[in-house]
Each structure stands twice: as structure tokens, then as C-alpha cells.
Amino acid sequence: MDADPDATIDHDGPVTPYRQLVGILRARIARGDWAPGRRMASETDLVQQYGLARTTVRRAIAVLRDEGDVIVVPQRGTFVAGRSDGAGG
């Protein structure tokens, strides 16, 4: 699912809000809103920006973490995973 990086969450749509947020955040990373190795928006910022519960935001971040898109560093934040493993330039 290709998401619009500027989309809003459709609470009444068929896709769950956390999955919508995964798509939006992945699209924002692809667009370059946050560079590899750099901290992205905090959970609190995402809660406020998208009108979601903290648990929903955490669930979306967990999916991104599990799929290798971000790295969560306790007490520091969520960082865009660097692609310096030889997989690209």
C-alpha cells in the first residue's frame, strides 16, 4: 500500500489507524522528512499530529522497528534506520 506522506488518519476506513500510520511514516521517511540515522518525530508529537492514542503510535513504531525501517533507542527516541549495509548508495 503506497501511502500519501501528507495523509490524515481515516478513523472510519477499512485499514486500522496504526497500519495507516505505518504507511504515512514510511512515506515520510522515503520522502526524506527524516534522514537515515536521524531522530524522527517523538511519540508525543505523532499523537498530537495524527490525533491517535499513544498505544496506537507505539504499535505503528513497533511495526516499523520490526520491519527494519527505524531503530528505537530507549531514552533517546526513534531513529530512521541507516541503509549503510551495502544495500544502496
SEFIZA-3560 file (N, C-alpha, C; in Angstrom, 3 decimals):
REM SEFIZA-3560
<numar><xx>0.851</xx><yy>-1.186</yy><zz>0.000</zz><atom>N</atom></numar>
<numar><xx>0.000</xx><yy>0.000</yy><zz>0.000</zz><atom>CA</atom></numar>
<numar><xx>0.889</xx><yy>1.239</yy><zz>0.000</zz><atom>C</atom></numar>
<numar><xx>0.799</xx><yy>2.033</yy><zz>-1.048</zz><atom>N</atom></numar>
<numar><xx>1.536</xx><yy>3.287</yy><zz>-1.117</zz><atom>CA</atom></numar>
<numar><xx>0.709</xx><yy>4.358</yy><zz>-0.429</zz><atom>C</atom></numar>
<numar><xx>1.284</xx><yy>4.938</yy><zz>0.590</zz><atom>N</atom></numar>
<numar><xx>0.571</xx><yy>5.958</yy><zz>1.353</zz><atom>CA</atom></numar>
<numar><xx>1.050</xx><yy>7.344</yy><zz>0.942</zz><atom>C</atom></numar>
<numar><xx>0.175</xx><yy>8.300</yy><zz>1.128</zz><atom>N</atom></numar>
<numar><xx>0.486</xx><yy>9.707</yy><zz>0.910</zz><atom>CA</atom></numar>
<numar><xx>1.174</xx><yy>10.209</yy><zz>2.176</zz><atom>C</atom></numar>
<numar><xx>2.374</xx><yy>10.772</yy><zz>2.063</zz><atom>N</atom></numar>
<numar><xx>3.057</xx><yy>11.263</yy><zz>3.265</zz><atom>CA</atom></numar>
<numar><xx>2.319</xx><yy>12.401</yy><zz>3.970</zz><atom>C</atom></numar>
<numar><xx>1.393</xx><yy>13.033</yy><zz>3.271</zz><atom>N</atom></numar>
<numar><xx>0.629</xx><yy>14.131</yy><zz>3.853</zz><atom>CA</atom></numar>
<numar><xx>-0.794</xx><yy>13.731</yy><zz>4.230</zz><atom>C</atom></numar>
<numar><xx>-1.066</xx><yy>12.433</yy><zz>4.210</zz><atom>N</atom></numar>
<numar><xx>-2.417</xx><yy>11.940</yy><zz>4.512</zz><atom>CA</atom></numar>
<numar><xx>-2.763</xx><yy>12.155</yy><zz>5.985</zz><atom>C</atom></numar>
<numar><xx>-4.053</xx><yy>12.110</yy><zz>6.239</zz><atom>N</atom></numar>
<numar><xx>-4.545</xx><yy>12.114</yy><zz>7.610</zz><atom>CA</atom></numar>
<numar><xx>-5.111</xx><yy>10.727</yy><zz>7.890</zz><atom>C</atom></numar>
<numar><xx>-5.323</xx><yy>10.433</yy><zz>9.150</zz><atom>N</atom></numar>
<numar><xx>-5.855</xx><yy>9.134</yy><zz>9.549</zz><atom>CA</atom></numar>
<numar><xx>-7.363</xx><yy>9.120</yy><zz>9.326</zz><atom>C</atom></numar>
<numar><xx>-7.836</xx><yy>8.087</yy><zz>8.625</zz><atom>N</atom></numar>
<numar><xx>-9.262</xx><yy>7.890</yy><zz>8.398</zz><atom>CA</atom></numar>
<numar><xx>-9.748</xx><yy>6.876</yy><zz>9.429</zz><atom>C</atom></numar>
<numar><xx>-10.320</xx><yy>7.378</yy><zz>10.509</zz><atom>N</atom></numar>
<numar><xx>-10.750</xx><yy>6.512</yy><zz>11.612</zz><atom>CA</atom></numar>
<numar><xx>-11.908</xx><yy>5.592</yy><zz>11.238</zz><atom>C</atom></numar>
<numar><xx>-12.627</xx><yy>5.919</yy><zz>10.166</zz><atom>N</atom></numar>
<numar><xx>-13.770</xx><yy>5.114</yy><zz>9.750</zz><atom>CA</atom></numar>
<numar><xx>-13.460</xx><yy>4.228</yy><zz>8.550</zz><atom>C</atom></numar>
<numar><xx>-12.220</xx><yy>4.245</yy><zz>8.089</zz><atom>N</atom></numar>
<numar><xx>-11.845</xx><yy>3.468</yy><zz>6.913</zz><atom>CA</atom></numar>
<numar><xx>-11.593</xx><yy>2.006</yy><zz>7.237</zz><atom>C</atom></numar>
<numar><xx>-11.387</xx><yy>1.194</yy><zz>6.195</zz><atom>N</atom></numar>
<numar><xx>-11.193</xx><yy>-0.241</yy><zz>6.383</zz><atom>CA</atom></numar>
<numar><xx>-9.818</xx><yy>-0.621</yy><zz>6.935</zz><atom>C</atom></numar>
<numar><xx>-8.829</xx><yy>0.270</yy><zz>6.804</zz><atom>N</atom></numar>
<numar><xx>-7.480</xx><yy>-0.006</yy><zz>7.301</zz><atom>CA</atom></numar>
<numar><xx>-7.366</xx><yy>0.552</yy><zz>8.713</zz><atom>C</atom></numar>
<numar><xx>-6.823</xx><yy>-0.252</yy><zz>9.616</zz><atom>N</atom></numar>
<numar><xx>-6.700</xx><yy>0.186</yy><zz>11.003</zz><atom>CA</atom></numar>
<numar><xx>-5.803</xx><yy>1.423</yy><zz>11.108</zz><atom>C</atom></numar>
<numar><xx>-6.078</xx><yy>2.287</yy><zz>12.081</zz><atom>N</atom></numar>
<numar><xx>-5.277</xx><yy>3.508</yy><zz>12.212</zz><atom>CA</atom></numar>
<numar><xx>-3.775</xx><yy>3.262</yy><zz>12.349</zz><atom>C</atom></numar>
<numar><xx>-3.369</xx><yy>2.227</yy><zz>13.077</zz><atom>N</atom></numar>
<numar><xx>-1.929</xx><yy>2.014</yy><zz>13.220</zz><atom>CA</atom></numar>
<numar><xx>-1.296</xx><yy>1.621</yy><zz>11.888</zz><atom>C</atom></numar>
<numar><xx>-2.018</xx><yy>0.861</yy><zz>11.060</zz><atom>N</atom></numar>
<numar><xx>-1.494</xx><yy>0.485</yy><zz>9.741</zz><atom>CA</atom></numar>
<numar><xx>-1.445</xx><yy>1.702</yy><zz>8.817</zz><atom>C</atom></numar>
<numar><xx>-2.427</xx><yy>2.586</yy><zz>8.927</zz><atom>N</atom></numar>
<numar><xx>-2.391</xx><yy>3.824</yy><zz>8.156</zz><atom>CA</atom></numar>
<numar><xx>-1.166</xx><yy>4.639</yy><zz>8.548</zz><atom>C</atom></numar>
<numar><xx>-0.910</xx><yy>4.720</yy><zz>9.863</zz><atom>N</atom></numar>
<numar><xx>0.238</xx><yy>5.486</yy><zz>10.341</zz><atom>CA</atom></numar>
<numar><xx>1.546</xx><yy>4.863</yy><zz>9.866</zz><atom>C</atom></numar>
<numar><xx>1.642</xx><yy>3.548</yy><zz>9.858</zz><atom>N</atom></numar>
<numar><xx>2.839</xx><yy>2.884</yy><zz>9.328</zz><atom>CA</atom></numar>
<numar><xx>3.092</xx><yy>3.363</yy><zz>7.900</zz><atom>C</atom></numar>
<numar><xx>2.063</xx><yy>3.348</yy><zz>7.081</zz><atom>N</atom></numar>
<numar><xx>2.209</xx><yy>3.780</yy><zz>5.689</zz><atom>CA</atom></numar>
<numar><xx>2.611</xx><yy>5.233</yy><zz>5.560</zz><atom>C</atom></numar>
<numar><xx>1.988</xx><yy>6.084</yy><zz>6.359</zz><atom>N</atom></numar>
<numar><xx>2.304</xx><yy>7.513</yy><zz>6.319</zz><atom>CA</atom></numar>
<numar><xx>3.746</xx><yy>7.758</yy><zz>6.747</zz><atom>C</atom></numar>
<numar><xx>4.156</xx><yy>7.141</yy><zz>7.853</zz><atom>N</atom></numar>
<numar><xx>5.522</xx><yy>7.361</yy><zz>8.343</zz><atom>CA</atom></numar>
<numar><xx>6.550</xx><yy>6.802</yy><zz>7.365</zz><atom>C</atom></numar>
<numar><xx>6.266</xx><yy>5.655</yy><zz>6.785</zz><atom>N</atom></numar>
<numar><xx>7.173</xx><yy>5.074</yy><zz>5.792</zz><atom>CA</atom></numar>
<numar><xx>7.278</xx><yy>6.008</yy><zz>4.581</zz><atom>C</atom></numar>
<numar><xx>6.175</xx><yy>6.595</yy><zz>4.165</zz><atom>N</atom></numar>
<numar><xx>6.186</xx><yy>7.527</yy><zz>3.037</zz><atom>CA</atom></numar>
<numar><xx>6.964</xx><yy>8.798</yy><zz>3.390</zz><atom>C</atom></numar>
<numar><xx>6.833</xx><yy>9.242</yy><zz>4.621</zz><atom>N</atom></numar>
<numar><xx>7.578</xx><yy>10.440</yy><zz>5.050</zz><atom>CA</atom></numar>
<numar><xx>9.076</xx><yy>10.163</yy><zz>5.095</zz><atom>C</atom></numar>
<numar><xx>9.444</xx><yy>8.966</yy><zz>5.525</zz><atom>N</atom></numar>
<numar><xx>10.862</xx><yy>8.584</yy><zz>5.526</zz><atom>CA</atom></numar>
<numar><xx>11.371</xx><yy>8.548</yy><zz>4.087</zz><atom>C</atom></numar>
<numar><xx>10.604</xx><yy>7.923</yy><zz>3.188</zz><atom>N</atom></numar>
<numar><xx>11.004</xx><yy>7.824</yy><zz>1.777</zz><atom>CA</atom></numar>
<numar><xx>11.136</xx><yy>9.208</yy><zz>1.146</zz><atom>C</atom></numar>
<numar><xx>10.279</xx><yy>10.133</yy><zz>1.549</zz><atom>N</atom></numar>
<numar><xx>10.315</xx><yy>11.495</yy><zz>1.012</zz><atom>CA</atom></numar>
<numar><xx>11.523</xx><yy>12.276</yy><zz>1.541</zz><atom>C</atom></numar>
<numar><xx>12.081</xx><yy>11.820</yy><zz>2.652</zz><atom>N</atom></numar>
<numar><xx>13.246</xx><yy>12.496</yy><zz>3.205</zz><atom>CA</atom></numar>
<numar><xx>12.936</xx><yy>13.428</yy><zz>4.355</zz><atom>C</atom></numar>
<numar><xx>11.742</xx><yy>13.312</yy><zz>4.944</zz><atom>N</atom></numar>
<numar><xx>11.410</xx><yy>14.156</yy><zz>6.087</zz><atom>CA</atom></numar>
<numar><xx>12.402</xx><yy>13.946</yy><zz>7.232</zz><atom>C</atom></numar>
<numar><xx>12.875</xx><yy>12.723</yy><zz>7.368</zz><atom>N</atom></numar>
<numar><xx>13.891</xx><yy>12.383</yy><zz>8.369</zz><atom>CA</atom></numar>
<numar><xx>14.980</xx><yy>11.591</yy><zz>7.663</zz><atom>C</atom></numar>
<numar><xx>16.204</xx><yy>12.045</yy><zz>7.762</zz><atom>N</atom></numar>
<numar><xx>17.321</xx><yy>11.386</yy><zz>7.093</zz><atom>CA</atom></numar>
<numar><xx>17.734</xx><yy>10.125</yy><zz>7.849</zz><atom>C</atom></numar>
<numar><xx>18.334</xx><yy>9.168</yy><zz>7.146</zz><atom>N</atom></numar>
<numar><xx>18.840</xx><yy>7.974</yy><zz>7.824</zz><atom>CA</atom></numar>
<numar><xx>19.785</xx><yy>8.351</yy><zz>8.966</zz><atom>C</atom></numar>
<numar><xx>19.608</xx><yy>7.699</yy><zz>10.084</zz><atom>N</atom></numar>
<numar><xx>20.440</xx><yy>7.964</yy><zz>11.259</zz><atom>CA</atom></numar>
<numar><xx>19.963</xx><yy>9.124</yy><zz>12.111</zz><atom>C</atom></numar>
<numar><xx>18.910</xx><yy>9.797</yy><zz>11.682</zz><atom>N</atom></numar>
<numar><xx>18.395</xx><yy>10.947</yy><zz>12.414</zz><atom>CA</atom></numar>
<numar><xx>17.117</xx><yy>10.609</yy><zz>13.144</zz><atom>C</atom></numar>
<numar><xx>16.902</xx><yy>11.302</yy><zz>14.257</zz><atom>N</atom></numar>
<numar><xx>15.703</xx><yy>11.085</yy><zz>15.065</zz><atom>CA</atom></numar>
<numar><xx>14.477</xx><yy>11.605</yy><zz>14.320</zz><atom>C</atom></numar>
<numar><xx>13.417</xx><yy>10.817</yy><zz>14.372</zz><atom>N</atom></numar>
<numar><xx>12.160</xx><yy>11.253</yy><zz>13.778</zz><atom>CA</atom></numar>
<numar><xx>11.277</xx><yy>11.857</yy><zz>14.859</zz><atom>C</atom></numar>
<numar><xx>10.084</xx><yy>12.242</yy><zz>14.504</zz><atom>N</atom></numar>
<numar><xx>9.160</xx><yy>12.864</yy><zz>15.455</zz><atom>CA</atom></numar>
<numar><xx>8.939</xx><yy>11.946</yy><zz>16.660</zz><atom>C</atom></numar>
<numar><xx>8.764</xx><yy>12.548</yy><zz>17.815</zz><atom>N</atom></numar>
<numar><xx>8.549</xx><yy>11.781</yy><zz>19.040</zz><atom>CA</atom></numar>
<numar><xx>7.142</xx><yy>11.183</yy><zz>19.067</zz><atom>C</atom></numar>
<numar><xx>6.944</xx><yy>10.207</yy><zz>19.947</zz><atom>N</atom></numar>
<numar><xx>5.607</xx><yy>9.631</yy><zz>20.121</zz><atom>CA</atom></numar>
<numar><xx>4.595</xx><yy>10.725</yy><zz>20.441</zz><atom>C</atom></numar>
<numar><xx>4.968</xx><yy>11.620</yy><zz>21.339</zz><atom>N</atom></numar>
<numar><xx>4.063</xx><yy>12.704</yy><zz>21.733</zz><atom>CA</atom></numar>
<numar><xx>3.694</xx><yy>13.568</yy><zz>20.535</zz><atom>C</atom></numar>
<numar><xx>4.688</xx><yy>13.902</yy><zz>19.705</zz><atom>N</atom></numar>
<numar><xx>4.418</xx><yy>14.704</yy><zz>18.506</zz><atom>CA</atom></numar>
<numar><xx>3.470</xx><yy>13.976</yy><zz>17.564</zz><atom>C</atom></numar>
<numar><xx>3.694</xx><yy>12.677</yy><zz>17.382</zz><atom>N</atom></numar>
<numar><xx>2.846</xx><yy>11.899</yy><zz>16.479</zz><atom>CA</atom></numar>
<numar><xx>1.430</xx><yy>11.754</yy><zz>17.028</zz><atom>C</atom></numar>
<numar><xx>1.303</xx><yy>11.580</yy><zz>18.341</zz><atom>N</atom></numar>
<numar><xx>-0.019</xx><yy>11.515</yy><zz>18.980</zz><atom>CA</atom></numar>
<numar><xx>-0.788</xx><yy>12.789</yy><zz>18.679</zz><atom>C</atom></numar>
<numar><xx>-0.139</xx><yy>13.928</yy><zz>18.865</zz><atom>N</atom></numar>
<numar><xx>-0.796</xx><yy>15.215</yy><zz>18.653</zz><atom>CA</atom></numar>
<numar><xx>-1.067</xx><yy>15.479</yy><zz>17.175</zz><atom>C</atom></numar>
<numar><xx>-0.102</xx><yy>15.154</yy><zz>16.322</zz><atom>N</atom></numar>
<numar><xx>-0.245</xx><yy>15.451</yy><zz>14.903</zz><atom>CA</atom></numar>
<numar><xx>-1.346</xx><yy>14.632</yy><zz>14.250</zz><atom>C</atom></numar>
<numar><xx>-1.463</xx><yy>13.356</yy><zz>14.633</zz><atom>N</atom></numar>
<numar><xx>-2.411</xx><yy>12.472</yy><zz>13.959</zz><atom>CA</atom></numar>
<numar><xx>-3.667</xx><yy>12.176</yy><zz>14.772</zz><atom>C</atom></numar>
<numar><xx>-3.763</xx><yy>12.691</yy><zz>15.987</zz><atom>N</atom></numar>
<numar><xx>-4.961</xx><yy>12.500</yy><zz>16.792</zz><atom>CA</atom></numar>
<numar><xx>-5.184</xx><yy>11.053</yy><zz>17.199</zz><atom>C</atom></numar>
<numar><xx>-4.102</xx><yy>10.385</yy><zz>17.540</zz><atom>N</atom></numar>
<numar><xx>-4.156</xx><yy>8.967</yy><zz>17.893</zz><atom>CA</atom></numar>
<numar><xx>-3.768</xx><yy>8.756</yy><zz>19.352</zz><atom>C</atom></numar>
<numar><xx>-4.131</xx><yy>7.608</yy><zz>19.876</zz><atom>N</atom></numar>
<numar><xx>-3.709</xx><yy>7.226</yy><zz>21.220</zz><atom>CA</atom></numar>
<numar><xx>-2.226</xx><yy>6.844</yy><zz>21.179</zz><atom>C</atom></numar>
<numar><xx>-1.552</xx><yy>7.034</yy><zz>22.294</zz><atom>N</atom></numar>
<numar><xx>-0.130</xx><yy>6.684</yy><zz>22.377</zz><atom>CA</atom></numar>
<numar><xx>0.092</xx><yy>5.204</yy><zz>22.036</zz><atom>C</atom></numar>
<numar><xx>-0.815</xx><yy>4.327</yy><zz>22.477</zz><atom>N</atom></numar>
<numar><xx>-0.647</xx><yy>2.898</yy><zz>22.184</zz><atom>CA</atom></numar>
<numar><xx>-0.720</xx><yy>2.626</yy><zz>20.678</zz><atom>C</atom></numar>
<numar><xx>-1.532</xx><yy>3.382</yy><zz>19.962</zz><atom>N</atom></numar>
<numar><xx>-1.634</xx><yy>3.230</yy><zz>18.509</zz><atom>CA</atom></numar>
<numar><xx>-0.330</xx><yy>3.652</yy><zz>17.838</zz><atom>C</atom></numar>
<numar><xx>0.230</xx><yy>4.775</yy><zz>18.285</zz><atom>N</atom></numar>
<numar><xx>1.501</xx><yy>5.249</yy><zz>17.746</zz><atom>CA</atom></numar>
<numar><xx>2.600</xx><yy>4.240</yy><zz>18.065</zz><atom>C</atom></numar>
<numar><xx>2.630</xx><yy>3.725</yy><zz>19.277</zz><atom>N</atom></numar>
<numar><xx>3.649</xx><yy>2.738</yy><zz>19.651</zz><atom>CA</atom></numar>
<numar><xx>3.539</xx><yy>1.476</yy><zz>18.807</zz><atom>C</atom></numar>
<numar><xx>2.331</xx><yy>1.070</yy><zz>18.523</zz><atom>N</atom></numar>
<numar><xx>2.127</xx><yy>-0.119</yy><zz>17.700</zz><atom>CA</atom></numar>
<numar><xx>2.677</xx><yy>0.108</yy><zz>16.289</zz><atom>C</atom></numar>
<numar><xx>2.430</xx><yy>1.281</yy><zz>15.723</zz><atom>N</atom></numar>
<numar><xx>2.952</xx><yy>1.604</yy><zz>14.385</zz><atom>CA</atom></numar>
<numar><xx>4.478</xx><yy>1.630</yy><zz>14.395</zz><atom>C</atom></numar>
<numar><xx>5.059</xx><yy>2.238</yy><zz>15.417</zz><atom>N</atom></numar>
<numar><xx>6.518</xx><yy>2.297</yy><zz>15.509</zz><atom>CA</atom></numar>
<numar><xx>7.097</xx><yy>0.896</yy><zz>15.672</zz><atom>C</atom></numar>
<numar><xx>6.411</xx><yy>0.036</yy><zz>16.422</zz><atom>N</atom></numar>
<numar><xx>6.873</xx><yy>-1.345</yy><zz>16.600</zz><atom>CA</atom></numar>
<numar><xx>6.916</xx><yy>-2.081</yy><zz>15.261</zz><atom>C</atom></numar>
<numar><xx>5.915</xx><yy>-1.840</yy><zz>14.400</zz><atom>N</atom></numar>
<numar><xx>5.908</xx><yy>-2.465</yy><zz>13.075</zz><atom>CA</atom></numar>
<numar><xx>7.095</xx><yy>-1.961</yy><zz>12.261</zz><atom>C</atom></numar>
<numar><xx>7.314</xx><yy>-0.649</yy><zz>12.276</zz><atom>N</atom></numar>
<numar><xx>8.452</xx><yy>-0.083</yy><zz>11.541</zz><atom>CA</atom></numar>
<numar><xx>9.774</xx><yy>-0.623</yy><zz>12.074</zz><atom>C</atom></numar>
<numar><xx>9.864</xx><yy>-0.782</yy><zz>13.388</zz><atom>N</atom></numar>
<numar><xx>11.076</xx><yy>-1.347</yy><zz>14.002</zz><atom>CA</atom></numar>
<numar><xx>11.264</xx><yy>-2.793</yy><zz>13.564</zz><atom>C</atom></numar>
<numar><xx>10.198</xx><yy>-3.582</yy><zz>13.660</zz><atom>N</atom></numar>
<numar><xx>10.278</xx><yy>-4.999</yy><zz>13.311</zz><atom>CA</atom></numar>
<numar><xx>10.618</xx><yy>-5.218</yy><zz>11.842</zz><atom>C</atom></numar>
<numar><xx>10.232</xx><yy>-4.281</yy><zz>10.995</zz><atom>N</atom></numar>
<numar><xx>10.498</xx><yy>-4.395</yy><zz>9.560</zz><atom>CA</atom></numar>
<numar><xx>11.782</xx><yy>-3.678</yy><zz>9.141</zz><atom>C</atom></numar>
<numar><xx>12.540</xx><yy>-3.159</yy><zz>10.133</zz><atom>N</atom></numar>
<numar><xx>13.851</xx><yy>-2.593</yy><zz>9.853</zz><atom>CA</atom></numar>
<numar><xx>13.882</xx><yy>-1.169</yy><zz>9.350</zz><atom>C</atom></numar>
<numar><xx>12.752</xx><yy>-0.465</yy><zz>9.437</zz><atom>N</atom></numar>
<numar><xx>12.710</xx><yy>0.922</yy><zz>8.956</zz><atom>CA</atom></numar>
<numar><xx>13.241</xx><yy>1.924</yy><zz>9.979</zz><atom>C</atom></numar>
<numar><xx>13.085</xx><yy>1.602</yy><zz>11.253</zz><atom>N</atom></numar>
<numar><xx>13.539</xx><yy>2.502</yy><zz>12.313</zz><atom>CA</atom></numar>
<numar><xx>14.241</xx><yy>1.699</yy><zz>13.403</zz><atom>C</atom></numar>
<numar><xx>14.996</xx><yy>2.425</yy><zz>14.214</zz><atom>N</atom></numar>
<numar><xx>15.659</xx><yy>1.867</yy><zz>15.386</zz><atom>CA</atom></numar>
<numar><xx>15.175</xx><yy>2.656</yy><zz>16.589</zz><atom>C</atom></numar>
<numar><xx>14.698</xx><yy>1.958</yy><zz>17.610</zz><atom>N</atom></numar>
<numar><xx>14.226</xx><yy>2.609</yy><zz>18.823</zz><atom>CA</atom></numar>
<numar><xx>15.331</xx><yy>2.523</yy><zz>19.865</zz><atom>C</atom></numar>
<numar><xx>15.750</xx><yy>3.691</yy><zz>20.355</zz><atom>N</atom></numar>
<numar><xx>16.793</xx><yy>3.762</yy><zz>21.364</zz><atom>CA</atom></numar>
<numar><xx>16.153</xx><yy>4.292</yy><zz>22.649</zz><atom>C</atom></numar>
<numar><xx>16.067</xx><yy>3.439</yy><zz>23.679</zz><atom>N</atom></numar>
<numar><xx>15.445</xx><yy>3.897</yy><zz>24.930</zz><atom>CA</atom></numar>
<numar><xx>16.096</xx><yy>5.177</yy><zz>25.448</zz><atom>C</atom></numar>
<numar><xx>15.272</xx><yy>6.074</yy><zz>25.931</zz><atom>N</atom></numar>
<numar><xx>15.678</xx><yy>7.369</yy><zz>26.483</zz><atom>CA</atom></numar>
<numar><xx>16.230</xx><yy>8.336</yy><zz>25.440</zz><atom>C</atom></numar>
<numar><xx>16.268</xx><yy>7.927</yy><zz>24.157</zz><atom>N</atom></numar>
<numar><xx>16.800</xx><yy>8.804</yy><zz>23.108</zz><atom>CA</atom></numar>
<numar><xx>15.786</xx><yy>9.091</yy><zz>22.011</zz><atom>C</atom></numar>
<numar><xx>14.972</xx><yy>8.092</yy><zz>21.657</zz><atom>N</atom></numar>
<numar><xx>13.974</xx><yy>8.311</yy><zz>20.620</zz><atom>CA</atom></numar>
<numar><xx>13.996</xx><yy>7.247</yy><zz>19.546</zz><atom>C</atom></numar>
<numar><xx>13.297</xx><yy>7.546</yy><zz>18.482</zz><atom>N</atom></numar>
<numar><xx>13.194</xx><yy>6.646</yy><zz>17.336</zz><atom>CA</atom></numar>
<numar><xx>13.966</xx><yy>7.265</yy><zz>16.185</zz><atom>C</atom></numar>
<numar><xx>14.853</xx><yy>6.473</yy><zz>15.609</zz><atom>N</atom></numar>
<numar><xx>15.744</xx><yy>6.945</yy><zz>14.560</zz><atom>CA</atom></numar>
<numar><xx>15.487</xx><yy>6.186</yy><zz>13.272</zz><atom>C</atom></numar>
<numar><xx>15.604</xx><yy>6.886</yy><zz>12.139</zz><atom>N</atom></numar>
<numar><xx>15.468</xx><yy>6.241</yy><zz>10.843</zz><atom>CA</atom></numar>
<numar><xx>16.674</xx><yy>5.325</yy><zz>10.670</zz><atom>C</atom></numar>
<numar><xx>16.411</xx><yy>4.082</yy><zz>10.290</zz><atom>N</atom></numar>
<numar><xx>17.496</xx><yy>3.124</yy><zz>10.089</zz><atom>CA</atom></numar>
<numar><xx>18.374</xx><yy>3.572</yy><zz>8.939</zz><atom>C</atom></numar>
<numar><xx>19.659</xx><yy>3.482</yy><zz>9.142</zz><atom>N</atom></numar>
<numar><xx>20.605</xx><yy>3.801</yy><zz>8.076</zz><atom>CA</atom></numar>
<numar><xx>20.695</xx><yy>2.632</yy><zz>7.122</zz><atom>C</atom></numar>
<numar><xx>20.832</xx><yy>2.905</yy><zz>5.865</zz><atom>N</atom></numar>
<numar><xx>20.939</xx><yy>1.855</yy><zz>4.862</zz><atom>CA</atom></numar>
<numar><xx>22.395</xx><yy>1.720</yy><zz>4.412</zz><atom>C</atom></numar>
<numar><xx>23.299</xx><yy>1.747</yy><zz>5.376</zz><atom>N</atom></numar>
<numar><xx>24.729</xx><yy>1.703</yy><zz>5.054</zz><atom>CA</atom></numar>
<numar><xx>25.256</xx><yy>0.274</yy><zz>5.076</zz><atom>C</atom></numar>
<numar><xx>24.397</xx><yy>-0.708</yy><zz>4.815</zz><atom>N</atom></numar>
<numar><xx>24.807</xx><yy>-2.111</yy><zz>4.829</zz><atom>CA</atom></numar>
<numar><xx>25.192</xx><yy>-2.609</yy><zz>3.450</zz><atom>C</atom></numar>
<numar><xx>25.447</xx><yy>-1.679</yy><zz>2.537</zz><atom>N</atom></numar>
<numar><xx>25.809</xx><yy>-2.063</yy><zz>1.192</zz><atom>CA</atom></numar>
<numar><xx>24.615</xx><yy>-2.263</yy><zz>0.289</zz><atom>C</atom></numar>
<numar><xx>23.420</xx><yy>-2.034</yy><zz>0.810</zz><atom>N</atom></numar>
<numar><xx>22.200</xx><yy>-2.269</yy><zz>0.032</zz><atom>CA</atom></numar>
<numar><xx>21.849</xx><yy>-1.069</yy><zz>-0.850</zz><atom>C</atom></numar>
<numar><xx>22.605</xx><yy>-0.043</yy><zz>-0.775</zz><atom>N</atom></numar>
<numar><xx>22.288</xx><yy>1.131</yy><zz>-1.588</zz><atom>CA</atom></numar>
<numar><xx>23.348</xx><yy>2.189</yy><zz>-1.404</zz><atom>C</atom></numar>
<numar><xx>23.213</xx><yy>3.281</yy><zz>-2.166</zz><atom>N</atom></numar>
<numar><xx>24.278</xx><yy>4.224</yy><zz>-2.149</zz><atom>CA</atom></numar>
<numar><xx>24.045</xx><yy>5.478</yy><zz>-1.525</zz><atom>C</atom></numar>
//
